[in-house]
Amino acid sequence: MDNSSVLEHPVWMEIEQESYQLKLDYELIPYKRDAGFRAPDELKKVHSLGRSPLLELEDRETGKKKILAESGYIFQYVLNHFDKTKSLGNEDSDKSEEIQYYLHYVEGSLQPPLLIELLLSMVQTAAIPFPFSYITRKVAEKIGEKYSRGEVKNQFDFIESQISKNCGYLVDGKLSAADILMSFPVDSAFKRQFADPKQYTATDKWLKNLKTLDSYKISKNKAEAYGEEC
Ligand SMILES: N[C@@H](CCC(=O)N[C@@H](CS)C(=O)NCC(=O)O)C(=O)O
Protein backbone atom coordinates (compact mmCIF):
# COMPACT_ATOMS: atom_id res chain seq x y z
CA MET A 1 0.00 0.00 0.00
CA ASP A 2 1.12 3.53 -0.65
CA ASN A 3 2.65 5.10 2.48
CA SER A 4 1.72 8.59 1.36
CA SER A 5 -1.98 7.80 1.78
CA VAL A 6 -1.75 7.12 5.54
CA LEU A 7 -3.86 9.53 7.56
CA GLU A 8 -2.10 11.74 10.10
CA HIS A 9 -3.46 10.98 13.57
CA PRO A 10 -0.84 12.08 16.11
CA VAL A 11 -2.42 10.19 19.04
CA TRP A 12 -1.32 6.79 17.83
CA MET A 13 1.14 7.70 15.05
CA GLU A 14 4.07 7.43 17.48
CA ILE A 15 3.66 3.73 18.23
CA GLU A 16 1.89 2.38 15.19
CA GLN A 17 4.97 1.45 13.15
CA GLU A 18 6.17 -1.07 15.75
CA SER A 19 2.84 -2.31 16.94
CA TYR A 20 0.80 -3.46 13.96
CA GLN A 21 0.41 -7.21 14.14
CA LEU A 22 1.78 -7.62 10.59
CA LYS A 23 3.71 -4.33 10.61
CA LEU A 24 1.58 -3.01 7.74
CA ASP A 25 0.58 0.54 7.13
CA TYR A 26 -3.06 1.10 6.34
CA GLU A 27 -5.69 3.78 6.06
CA LEU A 28 -9.15 3.25 7.54
CA ILE A 29 -12.01 4.76 5.54
CA PRO A 30 -15.30 4.82 7.48
CA TYR A 31 -18.73 4.60 5.83
CA LYS A 32 -21.47 5.64 8.24
CA ARG A 33 -24.66 3.59 8.44
CA ASP A 34 -27.86 5.40 7.45
CA ALA A 35 -30.92 5.88 9.71
CA GLY A 36 -32.16 2.41 8.72
CA PHE A 37 -28.85 0.86 9.94
CA ARG A 38 -27.83 0.10 6.34
CA ALA A 39 -24.57 0.94 4.60
CA PRO A 40 -24.65 4.24 2.66
CA ASP A 41 -25.01 4.17 -1.14
CA GLU A 42 -21.44 5.54 -1.60
CA LEU A 43 -20.11 2.14 -0.57
CA LYS A 44 -21.59 0.73 -3.80
CA LYS A 45 -19.19 2.96 -5.72
CA VAL A 46 -16.31 0.97 -4.19
CA HIS A 47 -17.92 -2.49 -4.59
CA SER A 48 -21.31 -3.13 -6.19
CA LEU A 49 -22.61 -5.15 -3.19
CA GLY A 50 -22.14 -2.10 -0.95
CA ARG A 51 -21.19 -4.07 2.16
CA SER A 52 -18.24 -3.65 4.48
CA PRO A 53 -15.49 -4.55 5.18
CA LEU A 54 -13.70 -3.99 1.88
CA LEU A 55 -9.95 -3.95 1.33
CA GLU A 56 -8.55 -1.60 -1.30
CA LEU A 57 -5.02 -2.49 -2.38
CA GLU A 58 -2.64 -0.57 -4.62
CA ASP A 59 0.65 -1.93 -5.93
CA ARG A 60 3.32 0.72 -5.21
CA GLU A 61 5.30 -0.13 -8.36
CA THR A 62 2.64 -0.78 -10.99
CA GLY A 63 -0.21 1.31 -9.54
CA LYS A 64 -2.53 -1.69 -10.11
CA LYS A 65 -5.56 -1.62 -7.78
CA LYS A 66 -7.67 -4.40 -6.28
CA ILE A 67 -10.87 -4.28 -4.24
CA LEU A 68 -11.46 -7.33 -2.04
CA ALA A 69 -14.76 -8.24 -0.34
CA GLU A 70 -15.79 -10.88 2.27
CA SER A 71 -13.97 -10.68 5.59
CA GLY A 72 -12.77 -14.32 5.51
CA TYR A 73 -11.41 -13.97 1.97
CA ILE A 74 -9.80 -10.62 2.82
CA PHE A 75 -8.04 -12.21 5.78
CA GLN A 76 -6.94 -15.21 3.70
CA TYR A 77 -5.51 -12.82 1.07
CA VAL A 78 -3.67 -10.80 3.73
CA LEU A 79 -2.18 -13.99 5.22
CA ASN A 80 -1.08 -15.28 1.81
CA HIS A 81 0.46 -12.04 0.61
CA PHE A 82 1.59 -10.13 3.69
CA ASP A 83 2.29 -12.66 6.47
CA LYS A 84 5.54 -14.08 5.14
CA THR A 85 6.72 -15.20 8.60
CA LYS A 86 3.32 -16.85 9.31
CA SER A 87 2.96 -14.80 12.49
CA LEU A 88 -0.84 -15.07 12.23
CA GLY A 89 -0.84 -18.41 10.40
CA ASN A 90 0.93 -21.62 11.38
CA GLU A 91 3.95 -23.53 10.04
CA ASP A 92 2.13 -26.83 10.70
CA SER A 93 -0.21 -27.61 7.78
CA ASP A 94 -2.97 -29.16 9.99
CA LYS A 95 -2.97 -26.10 12.25
CA SER A 96 -2.92 -23.82 9.24
CA GLU A 97 -6.02 -25.62 7.91
CA GLU A 98 -7.75 -25.16 11.28
CA ILE A 99 -7.14 -21.41 10.99
CA GLN A 100 -8.64 -21.44 7.46
CA TYR A 101 -11.65 -23.30 8.87
CA TYR A 102 -12.38 -20.46 11.32
CA LEU A 103 -12.15 -17.87 8.54
CA HIS A 104 -15.14 -19.68 6.96
CA TYR A 105 -16.84 -20.65 10.22
CA VAL A 106 -17.32 -17.02 11.33
CA GLU A 107 -19.56 -16.06 8.41
CA GLY A 108 -20.93 -19.52 7.65
CA SER A 109 -22.09 -20.65 11.11
CA LEU A 110 -21.57 -18.02 13.79
CA GLN A 111 -22.90 -14.86 12.16
CA PRO A 112 -26.29 -16.19 10.83
CA PRO A 113 -27.93 -16.85 14.25
CA LEU A 114 -26.38 -13.64 15.63
CA LEU A 115 -27.86 -11.69 12.72
CA ILE A 116 -31.27 -13.27 13.35
CA GLU A 117 -31.03 -12.28 17.04
CA LEU A 118 -30.14 -8.73 15.99
CA LEU A 119 -33.12 -8.50 13.63
CA LEU A 120 -35.44 -9.95 16.29
CA SER A 121 -34.21 -7.42 18.85
CA MET A 122 -34.98 -4.67 16.32
CA VAL A 123 -38.52 -6.03 15.90
CA GLN A 124 -38.93 -6.03 19.71
CA THR A 125 -38.09 -2.33 19.94
CA ALA A 126 -39.64 -1.13 16.64
CA ALA A 127 -42.26 1.63 16.85
CA ILE A 128 -45.24 -0.50 15.77
CA PRO A 129 -48.73 0.56 16.96
CA PHE A 130 -50.71 -1.68 19.36
CA PRO A 131 -52.17 -4.33 18.82
CA PHE A 132 -49.84 -5.12 15.87
CA SER A 133 -46.81 -4.65 18.15
CA TYR A 134 -48.15 -7.43 20.39
CA ILE A 135 -48.29 -9.83 17.42
CA THR A 136 -44.89 -8.89 15.95
CA ARG A 137 -43.22 -9.21 19.39
CA LYS A 138 -44.80 -12.61 19.97
CA VAL A 139 -43.60 -13.83 16.55
CA ALA A 140 -40.09 -12.49 17.26
CA GLU A 141 -40.08 -14.21 20.64
CA LYS A 142 -41.12 -17.53 19.07
CA ILE A 143 -38.41 -17.42 16.37
CA GLY A 144 -35.82 -16.64 19.06
CA GLU A 145 -37.09 -19.43 21.26
CA LYS A 146 -37.39 -22.05 18.47
CA TYR A 147 -34.21 -21.28 16.58
CA SER A 148 -31.71 -18.47 17.06
CA ARG A 149 -31.25 -18.44 20.87
CA GLY A 150 -30.54 -22.17 20.96
CA GLU A 151 -28.29 -21.89 17.93
CA VAL A 152 -26.29 -19.03 19.48
CA LYS A 153 -25.84 -21.24 22.58
CA ASN A 154 -24.73 -24.13 20.36
CA GLN A 155 -22.10 -21.91 18.68
CA PHE A 156 -20.85 -20.37 21.93
CA ASP A 157 -20.58 -23.78 23.62
CA PHE A 158 -18.41 -24.86 20.68
CA ILE A 159 -16.20 -21.74 20.82
CA GLU A 160 -15.80 -22.11 24.61
CA SER A 161 -14.72 -25.75 24.25
CA GLN A 162 -12.20 -24.93 21.50
CA ILE A 163 -10.60 -22.10 23.49
CA SER A 164 -10.53 -24.24 26.65
CA LYS A 165 -8.72 -27.10 24.94
CA ASN A 166 -6.31 -24.87 23.02
CA CYS A 167 -4.79 -23.08 26.01
CA GLY A 168 -6.69 -19.82 25.70
CA TYR A 169 -6.62 -19.43 21.89
CA LEU A 170 -8.60 -20.98 19.04
CA VAL A 171 -5.69 -22.79 17.39
CA ASP A 172 -2.45 -24.23 18.77
CA GLY A 173 -2.32 -22.18 22.00
CA LYS A 174 -1.21 -19.02 20.23
CA LEU A 175 -2.59 -15.94 18.52
CA SER A 176 -3.68 -16.44 14.91
CA ALA A 177 -5.93 -14.92 12.26
CA ALA A 178 -8.75 -17.07 13.66
CA ASP A 179 -8.73 -15.21 17.00
CA ILE A 180 -8.67 -11.82 15.31
CA LEU A 181 -11.56 -12.48 12.91
CA MET A 182 -13.65 -14.20 15.60
CA SER A 183 -13.19 -11.38 18.13
CA PHE A 184 -15.64 -9.05 16.37
CA PRO A 185 -18.82 -11.22 16.39
CA VAL A 186 -18.05 -12.59 19.88
CA ASP A 187 -17.56 -9.07 21.25
CA SER A 188 -20.79 -7.84 19.59
CA ALA A 189 -22.73 -10.85 20.92
CA PHE A 190 -21.55 -10.16 24.50
CA LYS A 191 -22.29 -6.44 24.18
CA ARG A 192 -25.78 -7.08 22.78
CA GLN A 193 -26.40 -9.71 25.49
CA PHE A 194 -27.01 -12.50 22.96
CA ALA A 195 -24.53 -14.55 25.01
CA ASP A 196 -23.50 -14.10 28.62
CA PRO A 197 -19.73 -13.75 29.25
CA LYS A 198 -20.25 -15.17 32.77
CA GLN A 199 -21.36 -18.48 31.20
CA TYR A 200 -18.41 -18.50 28.81
CA THR A 201 -15.47 -17.75 31.06
CA ALA A 202 -12.72 -19.05 28.76
CA THR A 203 -14.17 -17.07 25.83
CA ASP A 204 -14.50 -13.96 28.00
CA LYS A 205 -10.87 -14.27 29.13
CA TRP A 206 -9.76 -14.86 25.52
CA LEU A 207 -11.54 -11.68 24.36
CA LYS A 208 -10.16 -9.58 27.23
CA ASN A 209 -6.68 -10.89 26.43
CA LEU A 210 -7.05 -9.91 22.73
CA LYS A 211 -8.11 -6.44 23.78
CA THR A 212 -4.76 -5.93 25.54
CA LEU A 213 -2.85 -6.27 22.23
CA ASP A 214 -1.32 -3.03 20.95
CA SER A 215 -2.60 -3.81 17.45
CA TYR A 216 -6.16 -4.13 18.83
CA LYS A 217 -5.86 -0.86 20.77
CA ILE A 218 -4.53 0.96 17.71
CA SER A 219 -7.39 -0.12 15.44
CA LYS A 220 -9.88 0.65 18.21
CA ASN A 221 -8.40 4.15 18.58
CA LYS A 222 -8.62 4.63 14.83
CA ALA A 223 -12.27 3.58 14.73
CA GLU A 224 -13.14 5.72 17.76
CA ALA A 225 -11.46 8.73 16.20
CA TYR A 226 -14.06 8.38 13.43
CA GLY A 227 -16.88 8.33 15.99
CA GLU A 228 -17.37 4.55 16.08
CA GLU A 229 -18.20 2.98 19.43
CA CYS A 230 -15.91 0.01 20.06
N1 LIG B 1 -20.23 -11.94 4.67
C1 LIG B 1 -19.83 -10.56 4.63
C2 LIG B 1 -20.84 -9.74 5.44
C3 LIG B 1 -20.75 -8.28 5.11
C4 LIG B 1 -21.76 -7.47 5.91
O1 LIG B 1 -22.92 -7.85 6.02
N2 LIG B 1 -21.32 -6.35 6.45
C5 LIG B 1 -22.20 -5.51 7.23
C6 LIG B 1 -21.40 -4.80 8.31
S1 LIG B 1 -20.69 -5.92 9.46
C7 LIG B 1 -22.78 -4.42 6.35
O2 LIG B 1 -22.12 -3.94 5.45
N3 LIG B 1 -24.01 -4.01 6.66
C8 LIG B 1 -24.66 -2.89 6.04
C9 LIG B 1 -25.79 -3.31 5.16
O3 LIG B 1 -26.14 -4.49 5.08
O4 LIG B 1 -26.35 -2.39 4.52
C10 LIG B 1 -18.41 -10.40 5.18
O5 LIG B 1 -17.94 -11.25 5.96
O6 LIG B 1 -17.71 -9.45 4.81
The ligand as a Gaussian input file, in Angstrom:
#p B3LYP/6-31G(d) Opt

LIG

0 1
 N      -20.228000     -11.935000       4.667000
 C      -19.830000     -10.557000       4.633000
 C      -20.842000      -9.745000       5.444000
 C      -20.748000      -8.282000       5.109000
 C      -21.760000      -7.472000       5.908000
 O      -22.923000      -7.851000       6.021000
 N      -21.321000      -6.355000       6.449000
 C      -22.197000      -5.507000       7.235000
 C      -21.396000      -4.804000       8.314000
 S      -20.688000      -5.918000       9.461000
 C      -22.780000      -4.420000       6.348000
 O      -22.124000      -3.940000       5.446000
 N      -24.014000      -4.011000       6.662000
 C      -24.660000      -2.890000       6.036000
 C      -25.787000      -3.310000       5.159000
 O      -26.138000      -4.492000       5.084000
 O      -26.355000      -2.392000       4.523000
 C      -18.409000     -10.399000       5.184000
 O      -17.939000     -11.248000       5.958000
 O      -17.709000      -9.449000       4.814000

